[in-house]
Amino acid sequence: MVAGKVRITSAASVLGVSAMTVRRDLHRLEGMGAALRVRGGAVAIDQRRIRQRDIERAGARAAIVGKLLKLVPATGLVLLDGSPLMLRFARSVAGARDLVVVSNGPAMLAAVQGKPGIRAVLTGGTIDHSGTSLVGPAACRAIDAVLACRAFISLGDVAVGDGAELRQVTEAMARSAGEIILAGESSRIDATCPAPGVAWSSVSILVTELDPTDQALAPYRKLVGVL
């Protein structure tokens, strides 16, 4: 290993753990902005850049949450995925009268507990590699059993090894919701696949931190509503 760089095979050997464990930890470090994944390993990111990125991302996430709050119905049933963005969103939801939040994110229960007019239902399932979402057949069956007015799905990254299972969960959300609200930072938009298991043709509204008239969103305004 070289200072500032790490190879998965070398780290696994030195630490006495599996390569999958190292990949999972590197994924988390990348999510925190502390490392950049490269072929076969990762490289460290300058801490000053991390702090600046955190400030910028905090502002972007706050702007996205503010927009999402305008889309929450006072009554009915909504689906939220288990992403950190949706957790932050759930913590900010208020003013509901009879709202049921169904989610595959274990932390969602605590996020809305005690909020007047809101009840949270957890899908069940097995925890994914990121530790933030429930996946698997049980999660999908629970989602298929409900009829939601809206599903709120994040553009967030997929944890290593969880792509197929997360795709199944988001596909179930797409089937069970009248509208799909896709949300995330503009830098994460994928023109071909906006989120695992979600096609642009099924998305109703795209929510980013950008002004809806921003030129960067021009290609998407032809496909979906932009907020």
Disulfide bonds with the S-S distance in Angstrom:
none
